[in-house]
Amino acid sequence: MCIKNKQVVDGRVSPCHYKESVLLVHLKLYRGAKMEQYLYHYYEYERGPFKTLSSLKIDEARSIHEKLREAGDVFASQRADDYLVIRRELESKARDLFIQQGGEPQSKYPHYMTLGACSWLKSWYREGSEIRIRCDAFDPLRISFTYGDLFPTMRYQDGKPYRGKVYTKPEIFELIKRFGYPQVWNRDGKLGPERYIEVQIWDEEAIEKYK
């Protein structure tokens, strides 16, 4: 159960039998890597965690989006009219790229988290709250990563090697060794649009227990 203004920490789930693949071979290499092991989800306390507009019918999603824009008191109110259309296109692209990398997404659209804490994201909400979950609580074949928010990752063109790419768990750890955590070196966004490492959870069943 989520408790207001407190973190909810989940332990390790029972191990699953994942099929052998290139991705799993890489995972074995990174078991001992000393990297951030927690994922964070930030949300509006009143609405509860893991609510995604992408799971709704387009008319319903547009209605909610318009109400947020009219209220004008949260970060989501700044989003453009075509936000929902672009979002679905980018999520579809990210899903396809993840499959090409060996991923096995179980849902059509992802739920979002960050790799490592970004407490300032609470300011995007009227009453921001967070949930913290161990990274290994999820099947690695069902979580992907982008170095930055999905929108700028897929749309911003400045030649950086992580633009337009979706990473697996071992791949993102390798990238962090090269570039560090953007929430550390670019917290205020002055050095580019990448301000955190985003995690896409493509597993509705695994997320359900945290709602």
PEHUTA-V51467 format. One record per pair of residues at least 24 apart in sequence whose C-alpha atoms are under 8 Angstrom apart, sorted by the first residue. I is the first residue (numbers start at 0). J is the second residue. D is the distance in whole Angstrom. If there is no record, write none. Layout:
((I;J;D) (I;J;D))
This chain:
((0;209;7) (0;210;8) (1;130;8) (1;209;8) (3;44;7) (3;128;7) (4;127;8) (4;128;6) (4;129;7) (5;128;7) (5;129;7) (6;128;8) (6;129;6) (6;130;5) (6;131;6) (7;129;8) (7;130;5) (7;131;6) (7;132;7) (8;130;7) (8;131;5) (8;132;5) (8;133;7) (9;131;7) (9;132;5) (9;133;6) (9;136;8) (10;132;7) (10;133;6) (10;136;7) (11;133;7) (11;135;6) (11;136;5) (12;135;8) (12;136;5) (12;137;8) (15;138;8) (20;101;8) (21;101;7) (22;100;8) (22;101;6) (22;102;8) (22;140;8) (22;167;7) (22;169;8) (25;169;6) (26;168;7) (26;169;6) (29;169;6) (29;172;8) (34;172;7) (35;114;7) (35;115;6) (36;114;8) (36;115;7) (36;133;6) (36;134;5) (36;135;8) (37;114;6) (37;115;6) (37;116;8) (37;131;6) (37;132;6) (37;133;4) (37;134;5) (38;112;6) (38;113;5) (38;114;5) (38;115;6) (38;116;7) (38;131;6) (38;132;5) (38;133;6) (38;134;6) (38;198;8) (39;112;5) (39;113;5) (39;114;7) (39;115;6) (39;116;6) (39;117;8) (39;129;7) (39;130;6) (39;131;5) (39;132;7) (40;111;7) (40;112;5) (40;113;7) (40;129;5) (40;130;5) (40;131;7) (41;112;7) (41;120;7) (41;121;6) (41;127;7) (41;128;6) (41;129;5) (41;130;7) (42;121;7) (42;124;7) (42;127;6) (42;128;6) (42;129;6) (43;124;6) (43;125;7) (43;126;6) (43;127;5) (43;128;6) (44;126;6) (44;127;6) (44;128;6) (45;126;8) (47;210;7) (48;130;8) (48;209;7) (48;210;6) (49;110;6) (49;111;8) (49;206;8) (49;209;8) (49;210;6) (50;110;8) (51;110;7) (53;83;8) (53;87;7) (53;108;6) (54;108;7) (72;125;7) (73;123;6) (73;124;5) (73;125;6) (74;123;5) (74;124;7) (75;123;8) (86;150;8) (89;149;7) (89;150;7) (89;153;7) (93;164;8) (93;165;6) (96;164;8) (96;165;6) (97;143;7) (97;165;6) (97;166;7) (97;167;7) (100;166;8) (100;167;7) (101;140;7) (102;139;8) (102;140;5) (102;141;6) (102;142;8) (102;143;8) (102;167;7) (103;140;5) (103;141;6) (104;140;7) (104;141;5) (104;142;7) (104;201;5) (104;202;7) (105;141;7) (105;201;6) (105;202;5) (105;203;7) (106;201;5) (106;202;6) (106;203;6) (107;201;7) (108;201;7) (109;199;5) (109;200;5) (109;201;5) (109;202;7) (110;199;6) (110;200;5) (110;201;7) (111;197;7) (111;198;6) (111;199;5) (111;200;6) (112;197;6) (112;198;5) (112;199;7) (112;200;8) (113;195;7) (113;196;6) (113;197;5) (113;198;5) (114;195;7) (114;196;5) (114;197;6) (114;198;6) (115;196;8) (117;182;7) (117;195;7) (137;205;7) (139;167;8) (139;168;6) (140;167;8) (141;200;6) (141;201;5) (141;202;6) (142;167;7) (142;168;7) (142;198;7) (142;199;6) (142;200;5) (142;201;6) (142;202;8) (143;167;5) (143;168;7) (143;198;6) (143;199;5) (143;200;7) (143;201;8) (144;168;7) (144;171;7) (144;196;7) (144;197;6) (144;198;5) (144;199;6) (145;171;8) (145;196;6) (145;197;5) (145;198;7) (146;171;8) (146;181;8) (146;193;7) (146;195;7) (146;196;5) (146;197;6) (147;181;8) (147;192;7) (147;193;4) (147;194;6) (147;195;5) (147;196;5) (147;197;6) (148;192;8) (148;193;6) (148;194;8) (148;195;7) (148;196;7) (148;197;6) (149;197;7) (151;192;6) (151;193;7) (152;193;8))
